[in-house]
Amino acid sequence: MLATHNLGAQGTDDKPLGDALALVTGGSRGIGRAIAMRLASLGAAVAVCGRDADALNAVTTQLAGLGGRVFSHVADVTRPADVDALVAKTESALGPITILVNNAGIGVFGPAHDKSEEDWDRVLNTNLKSVFLVSKAVAPSMIARKRGDIINISSLAGVNAFKGGGLYCASKWGLQGLSACMAEDLRGYGIRVSTICPGSVATAFSGTSPKDPSKVLSPDDVAHAVETIVMQSPKSFISQLQIRPLSKP
Ligand SMILES: NC(=O)c1ccc[n+]([C@@H]2O[C@H](COP(=O)([O-])OP(=O)(O)OC[C@H]3O[C@@H](n4cnc5c(N)ncnc54)[C@H](OP(=O)(O)O)[C@@H]3O)[C@@H](O)[C@H]2O)c1
């Protein structure tokens, strides 16, 4: 049966997102790469960005191997000029963006009172301001077409507090607020803004790697949550997914 989703009716059983164009920020590795690969395997044209050109080239080759249309662009999502160029070049290469996954993020941990203003700016600009900038750049074409999904990769740290999490939690709690308000602003246009809140995921996030990868989530678990959101029935709206590993760390 043809899957229903919020993006039109051009998909096929085999490639249900055949009419979709997804932009995944921070798509060069970790969770973002898994999301980009998942969306491409469902038939979406996929654009990815990051700051490291070599890493982007590698993932672009992997994405192209899935047979769909692919675009990559070096962009720092904390910089408004980079964001505007990213969105303009993506839309001119592939067409209007119908799925935006705001995934790029960093973690800086330790007591907030020990952190510098530079640390604060880096974390808040990457994890929160960038979502404002990229969503703002993409929203007009989604509004014009009255459809779209904006999926923000938050964290369980966006709904919980923990020792040493001050800067990171501030960015992700802020992201929860921004996402919930944007969801209200945009739902009348047929655009769903949602957050995914994973627990620890086995990536090289912030230079750390889990002690036991079998007891944390995998990037594919998060990609599956993105698939769940974009494949939901067209008139429903999953506003938030929290994901935990079944086996306790
Ligand atoms: N790993 C976890 O345990 C975990 C848990 C919950 C939520 N998350 C969230 O999941 C998201 C992805 O994390 P991850 O674990 O996949 O991290 P990762 O492996 O370190 O990947 C981060 C990605 O973001 C990109 N990026 C970082 N800063 C950027 C910037 N200023 N401009 C453009 N791209 C930028 C990186 O590319 P470049 O460095 O080349 O720019 C990379 O592609 C983050 O938002 C993170 O907060 C992670």
The ligand as a Gaussian input file, in Angstrom:
#p B3LYP/6-31G(d) Opt

LIG

0 1
 N       25.293000      11.558000      20.444000
 C       24.425000      11.693000      21.430000
 O       24.541000      11.043000      22.508000
 C       23.231000      12.600000      21.279000
 C       22.140000      12.408000      22.144000
 C       21.022000      13.248000      22.009000
 C       21.013000      14.238000      21.045000
 N       22.103000      14.402000      20.223000
 C       22.036000      15.472000      19.228000
 O       22.119000      14.894000      17.935000
 C       22.717000      15.815000      17.017000
 C       23.830000      15.126000      16.245000
 O       24.778000      14.633000      17.172000
 P       25.852000      13.497000      16.802000
 O       25.953000      12.614000      17.997000
 O       25.564000      12.907000      15.476000
 O       27.177000      14.394000      16.749000
 P       28.458000      14.312000      15.777000
 O       28.752000      12.888000      15.422000
 O       29.500000      15.113000      16.470000
 O       27.978000      15.053000      14.445000
 C       27.630000      16.418000      14.494000
 C       27.349000      16.902000      13.088000
 O       27.026000      18.311000      13.161000
 C       27.890000      19.033000      12.293000
 N       28.106000      20.385000      12.823000
 C       28.531000      20.727000      14.059000
 N       28.624000      22.078000      14.147000
 C       28.232000      22.574000      12.959000
 C       28.109000      23.875000      12.419000
 N       28.421000      24.973000      13.134000
 N       27.688000      24.020000      11.145000
 C       27.370000      22.928000      10.388000
 N       27.463000      21.676000      10.840000
 C       27.889000      21.495000      12.107000
 C       29.162000      18.175000      12.223000
 O       29.934000      18.431000      11.066000
 P       31.237000      19.431000      11.095000
 O       31.901000      19.249000      12.424000
 O       32.058000      18.998000       9.918000
 O       30.668000      20.805000      10.910000
 C       28.552000      16.784000      12.161000
 O       28.118000      16.495000      10.855000
 C       23.151000      17.011000      17.873000
 O       22.193000      18.034000      17.775000
 C       23.186000      16.449000      19.276000
 O       22.981000      17.456000      20.248000
 C       23.197000      13.607000      20.313000

